[in-house]
Amino acid sequence: MLLPNSVGAAVCLFGLLGRGRVPALLNFSAGPRNVTAAVITSRRFIELGKLHELVGAIEKETQVVYLEDVRDSVSGLDKLLGLVARPFARAIHRRCKVGAGDPAVVLFTSGSEGLPKGVMLSHANLLANRHQLAARVDFSPTDTVFNALPIFHSFGLTGGLILPMLSGVRSFLYPSPLHYRIVPALAYDTNATILFGTDTFLAGYARLAHAYDFFNVRYVFAGAEKVKDETRRIWADKFGLRILEGYGATETAPVISVNTPMHYRAGTVGRLVPGLTVTLKAVPGVDVGGRLSVRGPNVMLGYLLADHPGELQPTDGAYDTGDIVAIDDEGFLKILGRAKRFAKIAGEMVSLGSVEDLAARAWPEHSHAVIVIPDERKGEQIILLTNRPDAARDVLLEAARAAGVPELSVPRQILVADAIPLLGTGKTDYPAVAEMVHKRLETPSTGKS
């Protein structure tokens, strides 16, 4: 499926699931990907989204089915038969012989650190995570969910579509989270009570929204990336709302932990949802916390990899998140960084996430991304890419001293760009950042301080 958030996408998704088909929800913002089955999309969407190049690349590999053609082929008799069959939908579904443990959807990892992987989730995975989240947060039929997160993203699919629809909660689907002026206005017009977003999108809404646009909102849930202190502050000051930060992964359908109104701690990603067991594996050079693995009913069936197309690589029921976390005495999780996103400088382990936090404290209204490159003397060297025009290293040094952060965490070089590359989910596109940095270092006379 190559569709935006819309009623048509929801109908198409549940129609496929009801017939025992396994849709793969494609990220239309990520460019051409390996495609091995027919792609269902919409001509109007391709026109409005200017995705002709993407579809052209897909058509070389596979068949493209347009919903407009499907709609035109549906006759009056088909509609009548559908109406008559409605009371027998459960029996018709049973004939498809689809079990709870069978594949339901294929989602794709964000690709923020490399080539995306296909994640096979079962019906049981999705339903389990829906109940896990509902056990922590009090949804009701009087709520209205406003979801602009794309349903090809597991957060948008489970939290923004499956959970409300199966809980009798009204859900308003909007096709793009990047419309920073339109989303707040629509949240006001729809009397939305629950909003999903990422730090990037929530910061954009806060910058352009009227203070009364979110007057009816009860809960604002954030995931996919760390919520900055500045984003948390402006939502509290301007709208009187507390951002409930959570944590998850596509492989866990997605929620692993979440803050709630009753159990909240700023700077953490909340407490584990029910039914999960975790283990922390010690990481050399990291004194606090460990590498998190989770096991539970929402853990995926396995991966579909580009070098083994169509072959499911099953798991043993556990998922290694690759994240270094600490869990306090009350069960709140704090993300210390990705295991892959630690640099070893002069024998010391430095979290690249903490370096980005340092830049965010120094320049809260700008975006930043950090990568490492080899260094002959110290092993690795930290490079900061920022859209702060006058970014300078001495400002970061002062911020580090004020925060008690060691000087090793201050980037050796700072490069300035007009914008930080982002994925469609709002996460930083680190492969694109690395490519940009390497190109700039090859021509060091531009954008370097």
N, C-alpha and C positions, 0 to 999 in steps of 0.2 A: 504494500500500500504506500502510495506517495501522495498523501493528502494532508491538508491543513486541518486545524481544529475546526470542526463544523458538525452540524447534524448529520450531513451526508457521511462523514468519516465515522461517526458513531454507529450509524445504521449499517454501513459496510462492514465495520469491525464485528459487530455482534451477529450480523447475518452470516459472515464466514465462520465465526465460532459455533453458531447454531447448526451449521452443516458439517462440523467436524474438520473444517479447513484450518490451516495454521498460517495466519498472516505474518509476514515480515514487515515491520513498520520502518520505512526508510527515512533517513534524515535528508530532507531536500535541501538543506543548507550546506551540506558537506561535499558536494560534487559527486561525480560518478563513482559507483562502488561495484564490487563484484555482485552480479545479479544472475541467479540461476532459474528463476521462475517468472511467470507473467507479472507485470506490474500494473496495479490498478490505480488510476489517477483521474484527474478532471481537466478538460481542456481550458475551462475558465481559470482554474488555479494556475495552470501552466502560463496562461496569458498574463494574469495579474502578477504572478511571481517572477515573470521573465526567466523561466526555466527551460527555454527551448534548447539551449546547449546541453543541459543535463539530460533531457529526454532524448535528444538526438544520440547521445552516447549510449543510453540504455537501449534504444531501438536497434543498435547494432548487435546487441547480445541477446535480446529477448523480446517477447511480445508486450505491447502496451495496450491495456484495456481502459477505455475512457468511460466514466460513469454516465456521461451524457448519452453514449450509445446504448448502454445497458438500460437506462431509463426509457429511451425511445422504443426499445424492444419489448418493454413490459406492456402487455395488452390488458384490456378490460377484464378478460377472462382470467388472466394471471392474478390480477388484483382481487377478483371475486374468490378464486381458489385460496388465496392467501388469507382472506377474511374468514372463510369457512374453516380453514385449517388451524386458525389461531387457538381454539380451545384444546386442540390436540398437539400443541407445540412440544410439550414434554415427551409425549409418546414418539413423535417424529424424531426428536433429538436422540432418544434412546436407541432408535434404529441406526443411528450413525455410529453406535458402539464406541463412544468417546468416554473414557474414564477420567477420574480426577487427576490421576498421575500422568495422563497423556499430554503431549505438547499442546500449548495454547497459542503462544505468540513467540516470534523471534524479534528481539530488540538488539540494538547494537551499542556497544560501549562508546563513550564519547570520542575516543581517539585523541584525547588531549595529550597523550604521551606516546602515541604511535598509531599503527594501523588498527582500526576498529575490529572488534571480535563480535560474532553473532552470539547472543545469549538466548538459550532455549529455556523458556519458562513454562511450567505446566499450569493447568487450571487450578490445581491445589496450591501452587506457589502464590498465584495472584489472589485467590480467595483467602488464604492464610494471612497474607500481609494486610489485606483489607480488614480482617477481623482484629489483627494485632494493633493496627492504628486506631480502629474504632474503640478498642478496649482502653486506650489512653486518652482519647478526646471525645467529648460529648457532642456528636452530631445529632441533628434532629430534622424532621421534615419541614420545620419552619425556616431552616437555613437555606441560603443560596450560595453555591460555590461559584466563584469567578475564576476560570482557568484559562490563562493565556500561554501556559507552558505547553509546548508541542507534545502530542501523544506518542510521538516516536521516542520521547524521553520517558523513562520508567516512572519518574516523579509525576509527570503530567498524566500518564496513563492510569496508574493506580490511584493516586491521590485526587486527580482532577476529573477522572471519568468513571472508573470502575467503582470506587468507593461510594461516591454520591449516588450513582445510578442504582446500585444494588442496595442502598440504604434508604431509598425513597427521598433523596435530597435533590432539589433542583440544581442543575449545573448549567452555567452559561459558558460556552466555548468561544474563545476569540482566537483568530488565526496567528497573531504575531505579538510576542511580548515586547517587541522593540518600539511599539507605538506609545511613547512615553506620555504624550498628551491625551491620546484617545482612551487608553486603558483606565486611568483614574476617572475620566468622565463617564465611561460605561459602567464602572463599578458603582458610581453614584446613581446612574439611571436604573440599574438593575437591582438596587438595594442589596448589594452583595454583603454577605456576613462572613464569608471565608475566602481568603485570597492566598494563592500559591505563587511563589516567585524565587528568584535567586538574588544574591546580593547585588549583582550588576543591574538587574531589572528593577529591584526595589529602590535602589539609589536613584535610578533614572526617573521613576514615578515621583519620588519625594521631591526631586528638584523642580518638577514642572506642575505637580498637582496643586489644586486649591486645598486649603486646610480642611474643607468640609467634604471633599470628595469621598473619603472613606468613613463617613459619619456612622454608617450602619455596620461596619466591619467589626466582628468579634475576635477573629483569629487571623493572624498573618503567619503562614508557615514558609520557612526558607530552607533550601537545601542546595545540593550540587556544588556549592563553593562556600568558603568561610564568610560569615557575615562580619563586615568591618564595624569597629566601634562607632565610626562616624555615621554609618547607615542606621545602626541601632539607635543612636542619639537623636538623629533628625526625625525618625519615625515616632519616637517618644515625645519629642518637643512639639512637632508640627501637627501630629494626628492623635496623640495620646494613646498610641498603640505599642504594645510590646511584641517584637519579632520573635516567634517561636522557632528557634533554629533546630534542625534535625540533621540526621546523617544516614546515608545509605549508599547502595550501589545497585547498578542494573542487575547484577547477579543475585541480589536478595529481594528483588521485586517491588520496591527498593529499600523500604525503611528498616533500619537497624536500631536507631534510637531517636528520641524526639523530646524536646522540652514541651511542657504543657503549662496551662495557667496555675495548676496546683503544685507542680514539681518543675521549678524553673531555676536555672543558674546561668547568668550571662557569661559568655566566653566558653561555654560547653555546648555539646550537641544533645544534651538531655540524657535520659536513662533508657536502658534497653527496652524494646517492646517485649511482651510476653512470649514465651516459647523458645527463646534463643539461649543457647549456651555459648560461652566465649572462652578462648584461651589467648594468653599473651605470651609470645615467644621473645626471649631476651635478644636484644640487638647490640652487638659489640659497639662500644663508644657512646651508647645512649643509656644514661643512668636511671631515668624515670620512664616507666611504662614499658611497652613492648609492642611487637608486631601482632596485630589483631586477626584472629581467625574466628569465624562464627559457624554455628551449626543449628539448623532449625527447619521448620516446615516451609519457609519462604526461600530457601536456598535453591538455586537453579538446578535444572537437569544436567546442563553441561554447556560447552562451547561449540560453535561452528567456526572453524578457522579457515582463512583464505587459502592456506596450502593443503587443506583437506576438505574441499567443498562437498557439502551434503552429508558429511560424516560427523555424527555427534560425538564429542569428546566428553564422556560422562565424568561426574565428580563422585567422590566417596561420601557425599552428604555434607561436607564441610567446604567453606570458602575462605581462602586467605585473602584478606582485603588489601594487603600491601601497605596498610596505614600503620603508623606508630601512634598509639593512643595511651593515655593514662586514665585509670578509673579510680575515683575517690571513694571514701568510705561510705558515701550515700548512693553510690552507683552512677554518678554523673560521668560521662565520657568527655574527655578533652582530646582533640586531634592535635598531635604534635607535628605531624607532617607525613608525607609519603616516604616509604622506605627508599624509593628511587630518587626522592627529592631531598637527599641529604648530601652535603659536600664534605669531603675530608680535606681540611686545610691545616697544614703544619701538624698533622696527627690528631686534630680535633674535629669532631662531627658537628656540622652546622646545618640546621634546618633551613632550607630555602624558603619555606613558608614563613618562618620567623623573620627572615630578611624582608619579605614582601610586607609583613606586618609593620616592620620598622619604617619602610618607605611610606606606608599608609598613614602612620602616625605623623610623619614629617609633612606629608602633602596629602591630606585626607580627601581633597576634592578631585584627585587625579587617579589614574589607573597605572598599575605597575606589574611587571613580570620579571622573574629572576631565573637565570639558567647558570650552569657552570661550564667552563671550558678548561682544558688541561693547562697546567702551569708547571714549568720546569723546576722552579724553586720550591713551591709549596704543595705540589701535587695537583691542586685544582684552584681555580680562581672564579669568583662570583661576578657575574655581569648583570646589571640592572637595566631593563628597558622601561622607559616611562614616557608619559605624554605631558609631563611637567616641563615647560619650555626652558626654565632657568634652573633646572635640577643641578645641584652641585654636591660633591662628596662631603665637604665640610659641614653642610647642614645635616646630613645623615650622621656624621660623627658626633655632632652636638646632641641629636636625638638619641643616639645610642648611649652616650654618657648619662643623659637625663633618665633613661629607662634602665640603666644598669646592665646594658647589653654589651658583651665583649666586642672589641674592635674587629675581631675576626669576622663578625657578622656584617660588617659594612662592606658593600661591593667595592672591588678594586676599580671598576670602570662603570660609568653611567652613559647610556645611549638614549637619545631623545627621539621619539617617533610621534607622528600625528595621532596615531591610535594604536592600542594594543590589540593584536589579532584575537578574535573570540570565535568560539563554536556557536552553533545554533542554540545550544542549551544555556549559553551565557558563561560557560567555563573558558578559561584562558586556553588558547590553542598553542601549546608549548612547542610542538614541531615547527609551526609557522614562526613563533618567536625565535627559536634557535636558528632557523634559516635566515630570518631578518638580521639577527645579530651577527652571524658569520659573514653575511654580505657586507654589513656595515664595517666590520673589522678589517675586511679586505680593502675597504676604502676609508680609512680612519679619519680622513679630513672632514667628514660630515657627521653632525649630530653627536659628538663625543665630548665629554667634559672630564 
